[in-house]
């Protein structure tokens, strides 16, 4: 059985191997790359009525930053301490220790892709996007390794409407119900393998090639399913100069089609991504 150190080291070893394998996908900053013919450069966002004064709905998709939020691996949890106090110093302030991929956060292309764009390279246009929510919660309730498939995407479009170009496609799996328990949220089995839903590699490729999406987002720890060892969705999405959103909250409370998300990414210098305040409006 894997120990805590083994879990962290094995993940980092896997990431190092993935990054090496991705060398051929290296991008040049800051110009956005478009490795897929149909994944054209980002067009300016269309004006949204919800941002011009006629808002009908507003929902926070962000979890508070806490030391108790489940981390991908043991040792990656946030830590905090009191830095100064009003009683001793005249004002109050905390000190936090965070990895960039704890809590509700963004995966920038450079998280996996050598030379990929980093947090400070992502533009406001691409961080304000139309959003759709693909609901696989019923299936995930019985199958923790459930994945968003091409069939799910086609069924979504038959029921609602075509997924907009440059949209953020968000997976609702119902996993937010487990966020109070790190073990349940990770779904770790006796061998140390994680089990939680994510996107399939085929669905990611279809969304890039057929719909030129800008982002994928999930209500779990990773856009790849937990049992993945080679992170194909990360490699494909970030290799196409798109970005990921992980640990989203309240996806069941926003429309399946017609919302706009605003991603308030913290622009960490050299950031592979980072924490963000994300909300939806419609």
NURO-562115 format. One line per 3 residues: number of its first residue (from 1); their letters; for each residue x, y, z of C-alpha. Coordinates in nm, 4 decimals. Layout:
N
NUM> a> X:Y:Z ~ ...
END
This chain:
282
1> xxx> 0.0000:0.0000:0.0000 ~ 0.1313:0.3461:-0.0886 ~ 0.2306:0.5814:0.1935
4> xxx> 0.1686:0.9543:0.1942 ~ 0.5203:1.0242:0.0676 ~ 0.4848:0.7572:-0.1975
7> xxx> 0.1593:0.9164:-0.3182 ~ 0.3194:1.2557:-0.3572 ~ 0.6415:1.1297:-0.5135
10> xxx> 0.4669:0.8965:-0.7579 ~ 0.2442:1.1787:-0.8785 ~ 0.5380:1.4098:-0.9315
13> xxx> 0.7300:1.1370:-1.1107 ~ 0.4308:1.0834:-1.3377 ~ 0.4079:1.4567:-1.4061
16> xxx> 0.7758:1.4712:-1.4903 ~ 0.7323:1.1857:-1.7364 ~ 0.4302:1.3506:-1.8909
19> xxx> 0.6136:1.6804:-1.9304 ~ 0.9009:1.5055:-2.1040 ~ 0.6614:1.3283:-2.3385
22> xxx> 0.4996:1.6615:-2.4158 ~ 0.8225:1.8212:-2.5343 ~ 0.7149:1.8001:-2.8946
25> xxx> 0.4117:2.0140:-2.8091 ~ 0.6214:2.3042:-2.6736 ~ 0.4723:2.6479:-2.7334
28> xxx> 0.6329:2.9890:-2.7706 ~ 0.5107:3.2630:-2.5369 ~ 0.3295:3.4927:-2.5455
31> xxx> 0.1594:3.4347:-2.8818 ~ -0.1262:3.1804:-2.8466 ~ -0.0697:2.8591:-3.0383
34> xxx> -0.3318:2.6799:-3.2459 ~ -0.2000:2.3271:-3.3014 ~ -0.5383:2.2055:-3.4199
37> xxx> -0.6533:2.3455:-3.7526 ~ -1.0035:2.4131:-3.6267 ~ -0.8868:2.5588:-3.2950
40> xxx> -0.8561:2.9111:-3.4329 ~ -0.7185:3.2065:-3.2345 ~ -0.9563:3.3450:-2.9780
43> xxx> -1.2058:3.5986:-3.1068 ~ -1.3200:3.8872:-2.8854 ~ -1.5999:3.7878:-2.6532
46> xxx> -1.9492:3.8779:-2.7734 ~ -2.1310:4.1279:-2.5522 ~ -2.3358:3.9522:-2.2874
49> xxx> -2.6688:4.0956:-2.1654 ~ -2.5894:3.9513:-1.8246 ~ -2.2883:4.1825:-1.7990
52> xxx> -2.4695:4.4937:-1.9228 ~ -2.7236:4.5471:-1.6477 ~ -2.9973:4.2923:-1.7220
55> xxx> -2.8523:4.0105:-1.5116 ~ -3.1024:3.7408:-1.4127 ~ -2.8663:3.5079:-1.2287
58> xxx> -2.5329:3.5145:-1.0507 ~ -2.3598:3.2203:-0.8862 ~ -2.0213:3.1774:-0.7214
61> xxx> -1.8385:2.8672:-0.8488 ~ -1.5497:2.9042:-0.6042 ~ -1.4694:2.7161:-0.2847
64> xxx> -1.3210:2.9220:0.0001 ~ -0.9470:2.8748:0.0411 ~ -0.9116:2.6667:0.3580
67> xxx> -0.6558:2.4368:0.5106 ~ -0.9165:2.1582:0.5118 ~ -0.9896:2.1514:0.1371
70> xxx> -0.8924:1.8143:-0.0177 ~ -0.5606:1.8255:-0.2026 ~ -0.4651:1.6046:-0.4956
73> xxx> -0.1904:1.4443:-0.2867 ~ -0.1003:1.4449:0.0814 ~ 0.1352:1.7283:0.1640
76> xxx> -0.0224:1.9678:-0.0863 ~ -0.2812:2.1044:0.1550 ~ -0.2842:2.4787:0.2188
79> xxx> -0.1268:2.6008:0.5427 ~ -0.1784:2.9291:0.7241 ~ -0.0556:3.1123:1.0295
82> xxx> -0.1146:3.4496:1.1914 ~ 0.1537:3.6915:1.0741 ~ 0.0643:3.9994:1.2800
85> xxx> -0.2196:4.0852:1.5176 ~ -0.4131:4.4001:1.6001 ~ -0.3209:4.3604:1.9658
88> xxx> 0.0553:4.3430:1.9027 ~ 0.1026:4.5262:1.5733 ~ -0.2026:4.7455:1.5185
91> xxx> -0.3366:4.5415:1.2261 ~ -0.4224:4.1801:1.1407 ~ -0.2681:3.9716:0.8616
94> xxx> -0.2168:3.6026:0.7842 ~ 0.0585:3.4133:0.6055 ~ -0.0439:3.1343:0.3659
97> xxx> 0.1558:2.8539:0.2061 ~ -0.0160:2.7310:-0.1106 ~ 0.0597:2.5203:-0.4120
100> xxx> -0.0920:2.6763:-0.7236 ~ -0.3270:2.3820:-0.7804 ~ -0.5099:2.3693:-0.4470
103> xxx> -0.8797:2.4510:-0.4239 ~ -1.0693:2.6178:-0.7074 ~ -0.7976:2.6965:-0.9594
106> xxx> -0.6789:2.7286:-1.3188 ~ -0.4390:2.5023:-1.5079 ~ -0.2423:2.7231:-1.7484
109> xxx> -0.0837:2.5609:-2.0573 ~ 0.2599:2.5749:-1.8931 ~ 0.1402:2.3397:-1.6174
112> xxx> 0.2151:2.0471:-1.8508 ~ 0.3567:2.1928:-2.1723 ~ 0.7198:2.3078:-2.1929
115> xxx> 0.7163:2.6685:-2.3121 ~ 0.3404:2.6902:-2.2621 ~ 0.1762:3.0136:-2.1542
118> xxx> 0.1677:3.0890:-1.7833 ~ -0.0768:3.2656:-1.5530 ~ 0.0291:3.6156:-1.6505
121> xxx> -0.0102:3.5319:-2.0213 ~ -0.3802:3.4441:-2.0113 ~ -0.5927:3.7327:-2.1367
124> xxx> -0.9164:3.8783:-2.0059 ~ -1.0953:3.7834:-2.3277 ~ -1.0277:3.4143:-2.2781
127> xxx> -1.1096:3.4264:-1.9066 ~ -1.4637:3.5543:-1.9742 ~ -1.6394:3.2836:-2.1750
130> xxx> -1.9799:3.1403:-2.2564 ~ -2.0303:2.8249:-2.0529 ~ -2.2209:2.4997:-2.0833
133> xxx> -2.2667:2.2362:-1.8137 ~ -2.2693:1.8676:-1.9083 ~ -2.4368:1.6683:-1.6313
136> xxx> -2.3110:1.3125:-1.5703 ~ -2.4055:1.3046:-1.2006 ~ -2.6514:1.0157:-1.2322
139> xxx> -2.3872:0.7931:-1.3912 ~ -2.1089:0.9081:-1.1589 ~ -2.3205:0.8209:-0.8541
142> xxx> -2.2777:0.4538:-0.9445 ~ -1.9463:0.4683:-1.1330 ~ -1.6804:0.6916:-0.9753
145> xxx> -1.4583:0.6508:-1.2835 ~ -1.7285:0.7927:-1.5124 ~ -1.6086:1.0132:-1.7960
148> xxx> -1.7678:1.2748:-2.0179 ~ -1.7874:1.1046:-2.3590 ~ -1.8501:1.2215:-2.7129
151> xxx> -2.1922:1.0585:-2.6772 ~ -2.2649:1.2811:-2.3768 ~ -2.1711:1.5894:-2.5805
154> xxx> -2.3912:1.4908:-2.8753 ~ -2.6806:1.4184:-2.6392 ~ -2.6287:1.7558:-2.4729
157> xxx> -2.6530:1.9358:-2.8078 ~ -2.9660:1.7441:-2.9056 ~ -3.1338:1.8472:-2.5806
160> xxx> -3.0140:2.2075:-2.5537 ~ -2.8188:2.3690:-2.8373 ~ -2.4849:2.3581:-3.0132
163> xxx> -2.1889:2.4186:-2.7841 ~ -2.0632:2.7697:-2.8677 ~ -1.7219:2.8252:-3.0185
166> xxx> -1.4609:2.9288:-2.7580 ~ -1.6866:2.8157:-2.4745 ~ -1.5938:2.6706:-2.1388
169> xxx> -1.7396:2.3191:-2.1161 ~ -1.7994:2.2250:-1.7528 ~ -1.8618:1.8767:-1.6136
172> xxx> -2.1119:1.8396:-1.3295 ~ -2.0591:1.5007:-1.1642 ~ -2.2138:1.5683:-0.8249
175> xxx> -1.8710:1.5342:-0.6639 ~ -1.9186:1.8522:-0.4595 ~ -2.1259:1.6448:-0.2164
178> xxx> -1.8029:1.4678:-0.1160 ~ -1.5861:1.7765:-0.0620 ~ -1.6160:1.7573:0.3163
181> xxx> -1.4221:1.4289:0.3198 ~ -1.0766:1.4213:0.1568 ~ -1.0884:1.0414:0.1301
184> xxx> -1.4271:1.0425:-0.0433 ~ -1.3363:1.3357:-0.2686 ~ -1.0164:1.1664:-0.3849
187> xxx> -1.1763:0.8233:-0.3963 ~ -0.8468:0.6589:-0.3007 ~ -0.8555:0.2789:-0.3017
190> xxx> -0.6370:0.0324:-0.1090 ~ -0.3671:0.0507:-0.3773 ~ -0.3518:0.4299:-0.3634
193> xxx> -0.5326:0.4831:-0.6955 ~ -0.7684:0.7803:-0.7121 ~ -1.1240:0.7420:-0.8385
196> xxx> -1.3296:1.0423:-0.9496 ~ -1.4897:1.1521:-1.2785 ~ -1.3311:1.3589:-1.5547
199> xxx> -1.3316:1.4111:-1.9302 ~ -1.2380:1.1343:-2.1703 ~ -0.9511:1.1984:-2.4111
202> xxx> -1.1881:1.1463:-2.7058 ~ -1.4328:1.4053:-2.5722 ~ -1.1513:1.6573:-2.5259
205> xxx> -1.0278:1.6025:-2.8818 ~ -1.3825:1.6293:-3.0211 ~ -1.4462:1.9563:-2.8381
208> xxx> -1.1244:2.1085:-2.9692 ~ -1.1647:1.9877:-3.3259 ~ -1.5414:2.0287:-3.3679
211> xxx> -1.6250:2.3181:-3.1347 ~ -1.2902:2.4962:-3.0805 ~ -1.3571:2.5250:-2.7074
214> xxx> -1.1474:2.7502:-2.4868 ~ -1.1591:2.5629:-2.1574 ~ -1.2703:2.2482:-1.9775
217> xxx> -1.3827:2.2607:-1.6155 ~ -1.4753:2.0012:-1.3544 ~ -1.6183:1.9706:-1.0041
220> xxx> -1.3393:1.7253:-0.9158 ~ -0.9647:1.7391:-0.8529 ~ -0.8634:1.6985:-1.2180
223> xxx> -0.9944:1.7314:-1.5727 ~ -0.8527:1.3811:-1.6245 ~ -1.0359:1.1062:-1.4344
226> xxx> -0.8721:1.0092:-1.1076 ~ -0.7472:0.6710:-1.2275 ~ -0.5535:0.8283:-1.5167
229> xxx> -0.1779:0.7746:-1.5074 ~ -0.0725:0.9618:-1.8223 ~ -0.3040:1.2680:-1.8138
232> xxx> -0.4118:1.2688:-2.1817 ~ -0.6771:1.5388:-2.1314 ~ -0.4259:1.7750:-1.9737
235> xxx> -0.1790:1.7095:-2.2539 ~ -0.4362:1.7564:-2.5286 ~ -0.6149:2.0602:-2.3853
238> xxx> -0.3097:2.2484:-2.2597 ~ -0.1144:2.1435:-2.5680 ~ -0.3800:2.3244:-2.7731
241> xxx> -0.3055:2.6399:-2.5665 ~ -0.6328:2.6153:-2.3768 ~ -0.6752:2.6092:-1.9982
244> xxx> -0.8439:2.3923:-1.7377 ~ -1.0619:2.4703:-1.4358 ~ -1.0685:2.2330:-1.1398
247> xxx> -1.2615:2.2045:-0.8127 ~ -1.5589:2.4109:-0.9276 ~ -1.8574:2.4519:-0.6950
250> xxx> -2.2312:2.4959:-0.7580 ~ -2.2371:2.3713:-1.1168 ~ -2.5845:2.2264:-1.0562
253> xxx> -2.7077:2.5793:-0.9810 ~ -2.6311:2.7404:-1.3163 ~ -2.8026:2.6898:-1.6548
256> xxx> -2.6890:2.4028:-1.8735 ~ -2.6638:2.6476:-2.1647 ~ -2.6568:3.0260:-2.1762
259> xxx> -2.4383:3.1308:-1.8836 ~ -2.1132:3.3243:-1.8978 ~ -1.8253:3.2479:-1.6614
262> xxx> -1.5753:3.5017:-1.5340 ~ -1.2414:3.3570:-1.4181 ~ -1.0596:3.5895:-1.1799
265> xxx> -0.7216:3.4184:-1.2016 ~ -0.4503:3.5390:-0.9647 ~ -0.1623:3.6343:-1.1977
268> xxx> 0.1232:3.4633:-1.0156 ~ 0.4621:3.5467:-1.1643 ~ 0.5756:3.2360:-1.3510
271> xxx> 0.2525:3.0651:-1.2463 ~ 0.1602:2.7225:-1.3837 ~ -0.1930:2.8265:-1.2968
274> xxx> -0.3336:2.9368:-0.9683 ~ -0.6274:3.0055:-0.7449 ~ -0.9175:3.1987:-0.8969
277> xxx> -1.2482:3.3502:-0.7965 ~ -1.4830:3.2094:-1.0609 ~ -1.8489:3.3015:-1.1016
280> xxx> -2.1260:3.2535:-1.3541 ~ -2.3788:3.5084:-1.4703 ~ -2.6837:3.4705:-1.6965
END
